[in-house]
């Protein structure tokens, strides 16, 4: 029987190259996917950095909010704000206002480990000094463990004074016009237990050249508990007015 002369034989059939070509397409698809991911990362990354920075600034603001609330609870309990620092019989500085606030910041156990009759840097307090208190630490601040840039302005006419306890009723300039605690520069950082803070000149001298934790300025909590971001462009006169409790100055709108 004669077969169909036009039938295609195996010798003349075209090989199926689909299986050998597929890996090439897979590589191309992979490269395209990588390129798309790279482009998306370049688009999203700046927004992610901005969002992360905003979140850290918000956390810093919340820290100061809690410190302001603790100040109010302290004043309610004792009839005045804490002193800038405690002293012994000879007038030597012992402890910061930050240690006095611990029970009002849910740190009662840590507060109970402090011997307030001995200085903050006494060897007895070695274990306590090694404990970082997150509420005293700005998330954006680059500093050694235990240091804080949350400082009070200490003077004879500020909210926290070395030799006098100030009540909210004593703040004649208005609680919303007077700074309690502000963010200082990294160079001014102190240990959270240390009886050291800022004087008015340090607060007034902050400028755009200062090493602020946040771009353009820093947060501050006022005596009414409000939080404001203080621009480093703020005038010297406004900063001076914010420090005093009864100077009679008008601060206007803080930029």
C-alpha positions in Angstrom: 0.0 0.0 0.0 1.4 3.3 -1.0 1.4 6.0 1.7 0.4 9.6 1.2 3.4 11.2 -0.5 2.4 14.6 1.0 2.4 13.4 4.6 4.9 15.2 6.7 7.6 12.9 8.1 9.3 13.2 11.5 12.5 14.1 9.5 10.8 17.1 8.0 8.8 18.3 11.0 9.8 21.5 12.8 11.1 21.1 16.4 9.0 22.5 19.2 11.2 25.2 20.7 8.7 26.6 23.1 10.2 24.8 26.0 13.7 26.1 25.2 12.5 29.7 24.6 10.5 30.0 27.8 13.5 30.5 30.2 14.4 33.6 28.1 11.0 35.1 28.6 11.2 34.3 32.3 14.5 36.3 32.6 13.0 39.2 30.7 9.9 39.2 33.0 12.1 39.1 36.1 14.2 42.0 34.9 11.1 44.0 34.1 9.7 43.3 37.5 12.9 44.3 39.2 13.0 47.6 37.2 9.3 48.3 38.2 10.1 47.6 41.8 13.1 49.9 41.6 11.1 52.7 40.1 8.4 52.3 42.7 11.0 52.4 45.5 12.4 55.7 44.2 9.0 57.2 44.1 7.8 56.0 47.5 11.1 56.3 49.5 11.0 60.1 50.0 7.4 59.9 51.2 8.3 57.1 53.6 11.2 59.1 55.0 9.0 62.1 55.5 6.3 60.0 57.2 8.9 58.4 59.4 10.3 61.8 60.4 6.8 63.1 61.1 6.1 60.0 63.3 9.3 60.6 65.3 8.4 64.3 65.8 4.9 63.3 66.9 6.4 60.8 69.4 8.6 63.6 70.7 5.6 65.8 71.0 3.8 63.1 72.9 6.7 62.7 75.3 6.5 66.4 76.2 2.8 66.2 76.5 3.2 63.5 79.1 5.8 65.6 80.9 3.4 68.5 80.9 0.6 66.4 82.3 3.0 65.1 85.0 3.8 68.7 86.0 0.1 69.4 86.3 -0.5 66.3 88.5 2.5 67.2 90.6 1.2 70.8 91.1 -2.2 69.4 92.0 -0.6 67.0 94.6 1.9 69.4 96.2 0.4 72.9 95.4 3.3 73.9 93.3 5.6 72.8 90.4 8.7 70.9 91.4 11.9 72.9 92.1 14.5 73.0 89.3 16.6 70.7 91.6 16.8 69.6 95.2 19.7 70.6 97.5 21.2 69.4 100.7 21.7 71.4 103.9 24.8 73.1 102.4 23.0 74.0 99.2 24.7 71.4 97.1 22.6 70.2 94.2 21.3 66.7 94.6 18.6 65.7 92.1 16.8 67.1 89.0 13.1 67.9 88.7 12.9 64.9 86.3 13.5 62.5 89.2 10.7 64.2 91.2 8.3 63.6 88.3 8.9 59.9 88.1 5.9 58.8 90.2 3.7 60.9 87.8 5.2 59.2 84.8 4.3 55.6 85.8 7.9 55.2 87.1 7.1 54.7 90.8 9.4 51.7 91.1 12.4 53.6 89.7 11.6 56.5 91.9 11.7 54.2 95.0 15.2 53.2 94.2 16.6 56.7 94.6 18.0 58.0 97.8 17.1 61.6 97.7 19.5 62.4 100.6 22.5 61.5 98.4 23.6 63.1 95.1 22.3 61.8 91.8 25.9 60.7 90.8 26.6 58.9 94.1 27.7 55.2 93.5 24.5 54.1 95.3 22.6 55.3 92.2 24.7 53.5 89.6 21.9 51.0 88.7 19.3 53.8 88.5 21.5 55.9 86.2 21.8 53.0 83.7 18.0 52.9 83.3 16.9 54.9 80.3 13.5 56.7 80.6 11.9 56.8 77.2 9.7 59.8 78.0 12.9 61.8 78.5 14.3 60.8 75.1 13.5 62.4 71.7 13.3 59.6 69.1 15.2 61.9 66.7 18.0 62.9 69.1 21.4 61.2 68.5 22.9 61.0 72.0 24.3 58.5 74.5 21.9 56.4 76.6 20.6 58.2 79.6 21.0 61.7 78.2 18.1 64.0 77.6 17.6 67.2 75.6 14.3 68.0 77.4 15.4 70.9 79.6 13.7 73.4 81.8 14.6 77.1 81.7 15.9 77.9 85.2 16.1 81.4 86.4 14.7 83.5 89.3 11.7 84.3 87.1 11.0 81.1 85.3 8.5 78.2 86.0 11.1 76.0 87.6 13.3 77.9 90.0 16.2 76.7 92.2 15.2 78.3 95.4 11.4 78.7 95.1 8.4 76.5 94.3 6.2 78.2 91.7 2.4 77.5 91.6 0.4 78.0 88.4 -1.3 80.9 90.1 2.1 82.6 90.2 2.4 82.6 86.4 0.9 86.1 85.7 1.9 86.2 82.0 -0.6 83.3 81.3 0.0 79.6 81.3 -0.1 79.4 77.5 2.6 82.1 77.2 5.2 80.6 79.4 7.5 77.7 78.6 7.9 74.8 81.0 10.2 72.4 79.2 11.8 72.7 75.7 14.1 70.7 73.4 17.6 71.9 73.6 20.5 71.2 71.2 22.4 68.0 71.4 25.4 69.8 72.9 23.3 70.8 75.9 22.1 67.2 76.6 22.4 66.2 80.3 21.7 62.9 82.1 18.1 62.8 83.0 19.0 62.5 86.8 21.4 65.4 86.7 20.3 68.7 88.4 21.4 70.6 85.3 19.2 72.5 82.8 19.3 75.6 80.6 19.5 79.3 81.5 17.5 81.9 79.7 20.5 82.8 77.5 20.7 79.2 76.2 17.0 79.2 75.2 17.2 82.6 73.6 20.3 81.9 71.6 18.8 78.9 69.7 19.1 79.6 66.0 18.9 77.9 62.6 22.6 77.1 63.1 21.9 75.1 66.2 21.9 71.3 66.1 18.2 70.7 66.6 16.8 67.2 66.6 14.1 68.3 64.2 14.5 70.3 61.0 13.9 74.0 61.7 13.3 73.9 65.4 12.1 71.9 68.3 9.0 71.1 70.5 8.2 72.8 73.8 5.5 72.2 76.4 3.9 75.3 77.9 2.5 75.8 81.4 -1.0 75.1 80.2 0.1 71.7 78.9 0.0 72.7 75.2 2.7 71.6 72.8 4.1 73.9 70.2 6.9 73.6 67.6 9.2 76.6 68.1 10.9 77.7 64.9 14.6 78.5 65.1 13.6 81.7 63.2 11.7 83.0 66.2 12.8 86.4 67.4 14.9 87.0 70.5 12.2 89.2 72.0 9.6 86.4 71.7 11.9 83.8 73.3 12.7 86.2 76.2 9.0 86.7 76.8 8.3 83.0 76.9 10.8 82.4 79.7 9.4 84.8 82.4 6.3 84.1 84.5 5.4 87.7 85.3 7.4 89.9 82.9 4.2 91.4 81.4 5.5 90.9 77.8 3.2 90.0 74.9 4.5 87.1 72.9 1.9 87.4 70.1 1.8 84.4 67.7 4.9 82.2 68.0 6.1 81.4 64.5 
